Amino acid sequence: MIALTASALLTPRECIEQPLLLLDGGKIVEVTSRAVRELPRGCRSFDFPGAVLAPAYLDIHIHGGVGHDVMEPSSEGLNRFETSLARHGVAAYLPTTVTAPEENILRALEWLANSIENPREDVAGVCARPLGIHLEGPFLSHTRRGVHPPEYLLPPTLSRFDRYWQAARGHIKIMTIAPEIEGAMELVAEASRRGVCCSLGHSDADLETARAAIRAGARHATHTFNAMRPLDHRQPGLVGAILTDQHVTAEIIADGIHVDPAIVQLFLQVKGQDTAVLITDAISATGMPEGRYRLGSFEVELKGEECTSEGKLAGSVLHLDQAVRNAMQFAGWKLQETVQLASANPATVIREKQKGVVAAGADADIIILGPGGEVQKTIIAGQISG
Ligand SMILES: [Zn+2]
């Protein structure tokens, strides 16, 4: 048994002062306070004075990092990437594919399904785990494709989706889709029926089409504002549908580059603490020096903090712990309010009840944060980072 004490604990919806947290066998056993319970005898105890315990983060939209692209079948690269995620407080993530030739996507889905089903025993140290896949493309709008290669964008059909579904052995948790393309509504309904979270994005949809997709089952939005028809007061479009529906959860890239800090603030005020989700959309260039890096089947240039391809933004080099700190700064939110956007909320999107919360019975995925949100240590499945 492991006992953790610190100055506060964020569950994250509640704050417990002088917490005592007991972990055993990779699970949280008890969440209590030193005011009501003594440290049990015979457990390994760790005290973090002045620090805050919180659920570890989940990144539900991420393409790679430290030189590794998640579509590339390399165990060594994946291990390096997952170790780096853990250093930034991320315990679980959805490897996210980009539009590519169909055989490349199918190969990536199969490889990712293997790594989801078979946790590697040989891995030393604490590393993040893939929980499922986010399929971003090919069912996207040509007009709002961003850097997704146009030659591989495809109209959505049930049989095409089924090929991806089979290759991924049912591990697709989120699918980004543009609802205005022919066949999309039918696929939204069918994929939602299979438990996939259909996420509206890379779309030029108007308000009515977006709302029809939500009625068909879509319940999430992919990197709100980016690769969408801009919000206009006479033509609110997809952004208008996302901002006015409190049942729709929505991602935002809070790197200060993809979306202006004032718009991040506006977004957080409108979506609130329960439906806003911080993601990174980070690519293989994250944590690397300037240069050229892969994103799926194409190349991206990293210069300063910006990744571009064909002169357009191509993913980010953001870390999720930094996104939390940025959101606090941009919106003037407290750590407690903001931690939820990278833990409990993404867990809700993918309906993972054991993740993103500190509660008895949940997975022992915990981060130890400084008062400003700096990650001091990450615990994944009860294993403490060095
Ligand atoms: Zn992306």
Boltz pocket constraint, residues with backbone or C-beta under 6 A from the ligand:
constraints:
  - pocket:
      binder: B
      contacts: [[A, 61], [A, 63], [A, 96], [A, 136], [A, 281], [A, 315]]
      max_distance: 6.0
